[in-house]
Every structure is written in structure tokens, then in C-alpha cells.
Amino acid sequence: MRHIILLAFFFQSILAIPAADLPEKPNIVVFLSDDHGQLDSTPYGAKDVRTPEMQALADAGCVMTNAFVASPSCAPSRAALLTGLMPARNGAEANHSFKKDDVGSLPEVLRKAGYETAAFGKVAHNVMDARRHGFDQINKLHDVSAVADFLATRTSKKPLALFVGTPQPHVPWAKKSAYDPRKITLPPTSIDTALTREFRTRYYADISIADRELGETRQLVKKYLGDACLFLYTSDHGAQWPFGKWNLYDAGIRVPLILEWPGVIKAGTRSDAIVQWTDLLPTLIEVAGGKVPDKLDGQSFLQVILGKKSTHRDRIFATHSGDGDMNVTPMRCLRKDGYKYILNLYPQHEYSTHIDRGPVPDRDGVPYWESWVTKAEHDPAAATIVQRYRRRPAEELYDLKQDPHEMNNLAGVAEYTKHLQTMRQELNEWMISQNDSKKFFGKPRLFK
């Protein structure tokens, strides 16, 4: 019995060793794109758009297939990443808003762990916001030459946490595209018109630009920082496309997340573990050997990318509160057990965005939206999509296994009543725990 106890203690001691072979304080590089949906890249099965650099990163590292943002608009999403807190708790709820002054941020914690931090391009919502988060070095330029100059002339001996944010594929999209509009497959939530296809290929052209910049940044990192580096790519939310950005459908909140760490993360792997952007802060702090703050919404998934765990979360919550007067339709969601429940807080508000009423039509997508409206006048299927875009019911429920594009609302179907009630209650309890005020921002457009 004594030998058995000693043997058990021995194995327990081995398991308790906290990743002893991890490099101490590796350099960390985070490359962020703007408005890139998960399915629009080759590591996630895209056939129409070419992303060789994302694929090369995936081949060298780990692809997270179930990565979700906290909110499908720029400012709240990025604030959640940099604070580890959901929007109602960090203060950045509506787009173009900022975290509260008394809320801590990732650069502060990394600095205490001995790191130098630098932000190039759109990392926080803008340069002023980057200052709020406390980056040591801030450069509004995202171009690769600026990053190259910084790395080539840097004299600090501290480990580096470098964040690079490209504006692609945020609108305005490239005027010209090498993609053939006739040969692409549109999402099933889209209406097939010539203008839709044209704008979609322009979006793909911008993804290709982001992909090229990702590859160039990765090569610079290898040149100046070497292989002792955790490099990750992700995006702040889905594309500015109907039912994408400013929505809680997966097209709005499910994003690419690919990580490379030579000698640590096994190359060519994939993980189905559910992770959220709030989880990035505690994960990066743990990688850096720092102290993870208490009472975060995020949870480190380091053990997942090390291959020591296969699961992380069993559900995610997400929120959207609006985008000025352009979008005044706050919503909340719960995603678990293969179902998505969406609560539209003010269904009397007409849904609208820059896509259908933007002040710069060619930039925002108004021309192709108008082609949808025109087609809807004589095409019942198109009319259904236009109506679904404009008018959101109080509740939505989707079976994600049977309906991955979330087109068949089950909220009024009797056999799903229990699912609806259970998820409604859980979401409401979570909102209370977050001190969610359910506030809307801006002047809504009301149905007549």
C-alpha cells in the first residue's frame, strides 16, 4: 500500500508541473484583421478566396475552429480582447466607445511581467484608445515597413508583445479584384445579383491584401525575433455583409484564430475547443508568466494549444449594443449544445446598418443592397431575405447542426419550447450577473 501511495504521489507531481518545458517569456505577436469572417479563408474550407499565408500559418501551427468574439463591432470587440471582460463590464458597449478608466488592460499586465508592448495600426479602436490601454509604443501606421523599421532599430532587451492591426478587409474594399464574380458561390443568406457578386469579389480582394500583410509580418518576426515566439492571427468579427457584422449570427461572431509557436504547438493541428476573445488576455498573460487578474470573464486556454486539453468552454455569450444612429438594435445571445438563442431587446426598432443606408454608397455597399430590394419586388425568396434583414423578432432559436447559416427560426415551434425557455432563462441570469442595463445607443428607426 505504501508503494502504491508513493507511486500515486509521483504521478500526481509529474502532472502538477506547469508546462516546465515552455520557453521563458517568449516574444508574442498578435496580427489582427478587421471584419474577416471565419469561413472566408482556406484553413476554414473556403474555395473561392485565396489565403496562402493563412494556410501556411495553419500548416505550421494550430487552427481553432470554434473561436468567437464578444461583440460583432470593432470597439466593443477589441476592448473585450484587451480587458478580458465582456462589454457591459468593461464599459465599451456601443461601437466607437471605450473601456472605463478604472478597468485594467493587457499591456499593463504584460509590462509588469517584464514585457515591452507595441501597437501598430488598428489594435484598439484607434490611437487614442491604444493610449488608454497603455501600450509602450504606438504607431497608427500598420504597413509592414513601419513594423520593419521598429524591429530593426529596437534596442530593448525585454521580451516583446507586438500587436499589428491591418484595416483590411474593412470597407472601403478594393475597387478592382482578380476574382471572377461569375465563379464565386454566395452565402445562402445573400441575394444573387450582379452587384452582389461584384462587391463580394471586392471583399475577397481585401482579404487577399490582409493575407499578404500577414505573411510579410510573419517573415519580419522570424527575421528579427526568431522562432522563440508565439504568433497568432485573428479578426475582430465577421464581414460587413448582411447578417454578418452587427449581428449575433455566427457570420458576425465566429472568427479565424490560428496560432504558431515552434517547438511548443504541434504543427498542422486543429482544435474544436470553444474559445472567446476574452480568453486571449489570460492566455497571453499565462504565456508571459504574468499574474492573471481576478474576476475576468476570460479563461486561459493555454493547455488547449499545448495539446494537454481538448475542451475549454461549453457555451459562449455575445452582445451587440449598436453603432450610433446607423444601428440601434441591441441584441444578446447564448450559444451552447448545438443551439443558438438570440434575444432582440427592442424588436420595434427597424434593423439597419451602413450596408443599406451608408452615407458613402460605394464604400458601404448600398448599391448591391438596392439591387436586393429591387429583386425582392418580384422574387418571393429575395423578399423573405430583405424582410428578415429589416425586421428582427423578439426571440430567435437555431439548431446549428441542421441549420448552420441560421435561416430557420425555431422560436415559435412547439417541440423546441423547452430549449427556448431554458436558454432564455440562462441568458437572462447571465445578463443580470453582468449588470447589463439593456441600454440602446442612438436614435432608432421605428416601424410604422
N, C-alpha and C positions, 0 to 999 in steps of 0.2 A: 504493500500500500504506500509505503514511504517513497519507493522508487516511482510509483505512478504519479504521486503528488509532485515530486521534483520534476518529472518529465512534463507534466501539465504546466508547471510554472515556467519551465524552459521555453515551451512553445508559446505561451502567453507573452513572455518577454520579447520573443522574436517579433510577434505580431504587433507589439506595442511600439516598436522602433518607428519613429515618424519619418518614413521615406529617407533613411540615412544616406542613401547614395545620391540624393538630389544635389545638383550644383548649388553652392552657397551664393546667394544674392545674384542670380543671373540677370543679364540685361533683359528688359521687357519691351517689346514693340507691339503696339496696337494700331492696326490700319483700319480706318473706318470709311465706309462709303455712305452715301446719302440717298435714301429712297430706293433700295435694291431688295426686291422680294426674293425669298429663298429659292423658289423654283426656277428663277431666271439665271442659272449658272450650271455649267456642265457637271460639277460634283453632285448636284442635286437632280440630275436627269434631264436637263434642258437639251433640246436638239436643235433649236433654231438659233440661239445666241452662242457665240464662241467666247469662251473664257479660259484660254490655255494656262494663264498664270494662276488662276484659282485652282485649276485642276492640278498643276504642278505642286502647289502648296498642299492640296489634299493628298496627293501621292506621297508626300514627304511627312505627313502628319495625321491628324485625326479630324474627321468630319462629324460634327454634332448635328444630328438630323432633327432634333426637337428643341431648337433654340427659339425663344420668344422674347420680345421686348416688353417693357412695362406699359408703353403707350405708343400709339401709331402716329405721333407727330414729333417733330425734331426736338424742341426744347424739353418737354417732359421726359422723353426717352433718354436723352443724353444726361439729364440731371439724375435720373434713376441709376444710370451706369456709374456715375461719378460719386454718388452718395450711398448706394446700396439700399436706398429707401424708395418706396412707391410714391407717386406724385402727391397724394394727399398729405403724406408725412413729410416730404422734403420741401413742399411749397410750390414747386413748378408744376402746376396742373394744366393750365391752358398753354397753347403754343405761344412762343415769344415771352414766356415768363421765366423766372429764375428761382433757384433754391433760396430758402430762408437763410439769413445771415448767421444764425446760430446752428445751422446744420453743417456738420463736418464733411470733408471731401477726400477723395482718394489721394491727390497729390500731397496733402498734409501728412497722411499716414505713411506714405512711401518716403517722404522726406525724413520722418522720424526713424525709419528703418535704414537710413543711410543712403537713399537714392537721390539722384538729380532727376527732375522731371521736366519734360519739354512738350509743348503742343504746337503743331504746325497745321495750319488750315482750320477746317471746321471740326473741332473736337468737342468743346462745349458749344452752346448755340451760337456764340460769336466771341470776339476778342474780349469784350468787357466781361462776358460770362466766364471765360477762361481765367481772367484775373480773380474773379470771385472764388473760383475753385482752387486758386493758389499755385498754379504751375510756375516753376522757376524760370523757364524760358518760354516765351510766347511769340509766335510769328504767324501773322494772318495769311502768309503765303503757304500754299500747300504743294507747290511744284517741287519736283524731285531735286532740282538744282539748289533750292534753298536748304533742303534736308542734307544734301551732299556737302554744302559749304559748312553747315553746322557740325556734321560728323567729322569732317576733315580738319577743322580748326579747333575742335573741342579739346580742352586741356584738363578737365576734371577727371580725377581718378575714381570718382564714385561710380557705382553701377547706375545705368541709365534706364529710365522708364520713358520711352519715346512714343508719343501719340501723333499719328498723322491722319488728317481727315481730308478726303477729296470731296468736292461738291458734286461729283458725278455719282449716280445718274439723276440727280435733282434737275428739274426743269430750270432754264430752257434747254431742251435737248438739241443735239447736233442738227444743223439744217440739212446735211446730206448724210446718207447712210449707204454702206456697202451691202446691206442686207436687202434681199429681194422681197418686196411686200407681197408678191403673189405666192411665195413659197413658205410663208410662216403659218403657224397654227395659233389662232387667237384663243385666249382663255374662254371657257364656256359661259362666263358671265359677261362677255363682250358682245356687241352687235357688229356683225361683219359688214363694214362699208370700206370703200377705197381709202377714205381719210383715216379710218381707224387703223388700217394696215400701215399706212404711211407713218402715222405717229408712233405706232408700235415699233417699227424698224428704227425710228429716230431714238427711241428709248434704248433699243439694243445697241445702237452705235455708241451711246453714252456709257453703257455697261462695258463695252469694249475699251473705252478710254480709261475707265476706272480699273479694269483688269490690267491694262498696260502699266498704269501708275503703281499698282500693287506689285507687279513683277520688278519694276525698276527700284522701288523702295526696298524690296526684299534683297535684291542684289547689293544695294548700298549697305544694308545691315550686315550681310555676310562679309563684305569687304572691310568694314570698319569695326564691327562688333564681334565677328566670328560666329562660331556655332554655339557658343555658350549663351544662348538667347532663346527666350520664349517669344515666338512671333504668332500673332493671331489676326485673323481677318473677320470682320462682321459688319453689319449695317444697322442703321438706327430704326428702320421699319420698312414696310413694303413700298412699292412704287406709287407715284401719283397717277393712279389709274382707278377708274370706278371700282368700288368695293375693295380697294387696297388701302393706301394711306388714308388716315382719318376714319378708319373703320376697325372693328374688332374681329373681323373675319380673319382667317389665317393669312390671306393675301396681304393683310395690313400688319400683323404682329409676328408672323413666323419669318425668321431671318437666317441668312447663312452665318455659320460660326465654324471656322476652320483653324486649328492650332497646330503649330510645328515647334518641336523642341528636340533637336538632335540628341540622340543618346538617352532621352528620357521618355518621350512619347513615341510609341511604336508607329513606324511609318505605314501608311496605307490602311489605317483602321477607321472604323465608323462606330459611333455610339448613338443609341436610341434614347439615352438618358434625357429626361426633361430638365432643361435649364432655362433660366431667365436672366435678363440683362442685370438685374440687381445682384445676381450671383457672381458677376465678374469682379466686383470690388473685393469681396472677401477672398476670392480665389487668387487674385493677383497679390493681395497682401500676404496670403499664406505662402505663395511662391517666393515673395521678397523676404520672408522671415520676420514680418512685422506683426504687430498686435491687432487682431481684428476687433473693431469696436463692438460694443454690446448692442443688443436690441435692433439689429438690422433686419430688413426684410429678406436680404440676400443670404445665401448659404454657399460656402465654398464647395466647388465640385472638383477640386484638385485630385482626389482619389479616383474619380471617374477617368480623367485624362491620363492618369498613370496606369490605368488598366486594373486597378485594385477593386473597383466597384462598377457595377453595370447599371445601377439606378441612382436617381438623385431625388427629384420631386415626383409626386403623384398627381399634382394639379398645378395649374397656374391661374392667376388672376391678372386682368389687364384693365386699364381705364383710358377713356378719352374724354376730355372736357371741352374741347373746342379750339377754333382757330380764328379769333376775332369775330367780326361780323360775317366772315365768309362761311364759317361752320359753327353753328350754335346748337349742336345736337349731342349733348353729353351721353355717354353710354358706359356700361361696365360689363365684364364678362367673367365667367368661370369655365375653365376647360379641364375636364377630367373623365377618366373611364371611357374615352372614345366619344364623349359628347361635348358640345359647346352650348352654353346658355348665355344669351346676351340680354341685358336689361337696358332698354332705351328710356332714359329718365323723363324725357319730355316728347312723347310721340306726337304732340300737337305742333311741334316745330318741323317745318319742311327741311329735309336734308338738302344741303347744297355745299359746294366747295369751289375752289378756283377752277376746277375742271369745267363746270357748267356756267360759271359767272365771273371768271377771272378778268381783271382789267386789261391784261395784255393777251388777247386771244391766242395768237400763235405760240406764245410761251406756255400758256396754261392748259391748252387742249380744247378750248371752246369750239373750234371748227369741227373736230370729229364728234364732239358731243352733239352739236347741232345736226350733224348727219344722222345721229341716233334718233333724235326727236323727229326728224323728217321721215325716217324709215318707219318709226312707230305709228305714224298716221295711217299706214295701210298694212302693217305687218303685226299681227297679234302677239307673236313671240317677242318682237322688239318692244312693243308697247308694255309687255309684262316687265321687261328688264328696266325700262325707263321709270315705270311706276314704282318698282321695287327700290330703285335708287332714291327716289324723291320722298317716299313715304315709308317710315320705319314703324313697325308695330311696337307695342309696349314690351313684348317679350318675343324672343326667338330661341328656338331649340333645334340643334342639328345633330344627326347621327354621323359623325365624321368618318366612320368606316364605310358606310354606304353612300355618303354624300360629302366627299372631301372638299368640294367647292362651295358648300353651304348654300345650296339653292332651294332646298325643300324644308321650309319651316314646319316643325312638328309641334309647335307650342299649343296648337288647338286640336291635336289628335288625341283622342281619349286614352289610347293604350300607352301614351307617354306622360300621362298626368303625374304619376309618381316621380318620374325623373324630373319633371318640371318643378314640382313642389320641393323636392329635396335640394335641387340646385339653387332654386330661388332663395330658400332659407339660408343655405350656406353662404351664398353671395351677400345676402343682407347682413348676416353676422360678421362677415369679413369687413364690409363697409363700415359697420359700427366700430369694429376694432381699429380701423384706420382713421377714425374721426372724419370720415368722408361727409362733407357738407352737401353734396349733390348740387353744388352751385353751377350755374351756367354763366358763360362769359360772352358778352356781346349782345347785339340786338337781333333776336330771332326773326325768321320769316314764318308767319303763322298761316296755316291752311285756312282758306275762306270757307 
